[in-house]
Amino acid sequence: MNLQDIAYAADAHSSYAKKPSKATRKWDGKTPYAVHPIWCASTIATETMLEERVRNEGIQALLYHDVIEDTTRPIPEHLCERVRQHILDMTFENSDVEMEQIWSKPIEIKLYKLYDKVSNLLDGSWMSSEKRTRYENYTKKLCDEVESHYGELNITRIARSIIK
């Protein structure tokens, strides 16, 4: 993760959001949206138990994972084809489609989506009780699948501590 990538992702969300509501986090409408992908990328960077390739590709994929969905900026040309494919594999039409199609994606995509979902749950005070329950159930399934492949990670510990 380098400062140019962080700056690009932050600028994409603050200056090129498809809608004004996509420039900030839902819970307060003030926190810059870029806090979310930066948190996801920073958190996977702490996963020293992951293979270096998976971790490094995850840092980039997580930093850019919402650029296609939420902004008018393109994915930067300098990203390798594998990372670009991860970003595309993490992009869904909506959460219902995601929760249905994620299970056919490679295990790395499920791992990266776990960071995304945990971050959303951490600042998910805006969610209705029904939405939160559905989100938690989905996150628990992701967590189970990730643990079956990678073992216990920091992100699975965090996920299990916030899921009711």
N, C-alpha and C positions, 0 to 999 in steps of 0.2 A: 504494500500500500504506500503510495507516494503522495506528496502534497498536491501534485498536479491532478491526480485522479480524484482526490477529495474535493479540490476546488471545482473541478468539472461537474461532479455529481451535485455539489451544493448549488452551483450556479444554475444547473439544469432545473433543479426543483424550485429555486427562488425566482429566477428570471424567465423561465420557459415553461412554467406549469400550464397544462392544458386548460385548467380552470383555477381561479383564485383560491378556491378551497383546497387545491392540491399542493399549494405552496407551504401550508402549515399542517401540523398534526391536528387530528380531529378533537382530541380531548380538551384543548384550550383555544384552538384557532390562532395561537400566537407563536408557539414553538416552531421554528423552521423545520420543514419536512425532512431536510437533509440529516437531522439528528438520527432518524431511523436507519437509513442505510449505513451511516457512519458507525452507529452502535453495532449493527449486525456484522460489519466488516471487522471492527475492532475486537468484537467478542470472539469471532472465529480465529483471529490472530493469536489468541491466548490458548488455543487448543493444541498443546504440544504433543498430545497423544495421536493426533492425526498425521497421516503421511504428508510430507511437505508439499507435494504437488496438489493434493486435495485441499489443503489449507490455503496455499497461495492462490489457486484458482478460485476458491471460495471467497477469499478477501475481495478479489476483483468482481466476481459475479454478484456478491452481496452489495457492494458499493454501487453498482449500476443496475440492480435488479428491477427498480421501479421507473427507470428513465423512459423506457418504451411505453409503459402503461400511462404514466402521469405527466410526461413532458413532451415538448415538440423537438427536443434535441436528439440527434442520432447517437448511437453507441459509438464511442471513439474508434477510429481506424486502427490505433496501435494495439488494441486488445487481440490476443491470439484467437484463432478460429474456435478452439475448444471453449474458451471463456465466453465468446460471443454466443456459442450454441447453448451453454449453461444459462445465459441470460434469457435467450429465447425460450428455453425449456421451463424457466421460472415464470414466464409471462402467460397469463390466462385471461380470458374474456371477463370473468368475474369469479367470486369465491365459490359459488356452487360448481362451476365448471372445474375449478382447481381441485376441490375436494373429491371430485369424481375422477379426474384424469391423472392426478399426481401418482397414483399407484402403478401406472405403466411407465413412469419416468425412471431414469437411472438412480441408484441409491444416493449419489452425490446431490442430486436435485432435492431429494427428500431431506437430506442433511441440511442443505442451505435453506430450504423452506422452514425448517424447524427454527432457525435463528430469526427469520422473518416473523413467524407466528408468535414466538416468545416475546419479541420486542413489542408486537401489537398488543399482547395480553398485558404487558407491564404498564402500558399507558392506555388501556382499554376501558377506562371509566365511562366512556361514551356509549359502550355497548349495552344493549338491552340484556336482561337476564337470559332470555332465550338465545340470543346471538352469542353471548359469552359461553353458555353451556355447550352450544354447538361447536364453537371455536376451541374450547377446552378439550372436547372429545376428539376432534380432529388432531389437535396438537398432541394428545396422549397417543394416538395411533402413530403419528409421525415419530414420536419419541420411542415407542416400542420398536418400530422398524429400524430406526437409527441405532438403537442400542444393540439390536440383534446382529448388526453388521459391524459396528465400530466399538462396541462396549460402552461403558459409562464414560461420558464426557462432561465437561463443565456445563454445556448447554442442556444436557439431559437432566443434570442435577437442578439447574435453574428451572427448567420446565416442570419437573415433578414438584418443586417447592411452591409453585404458584397455581397449579391445577388443583381444583377442589376434588 
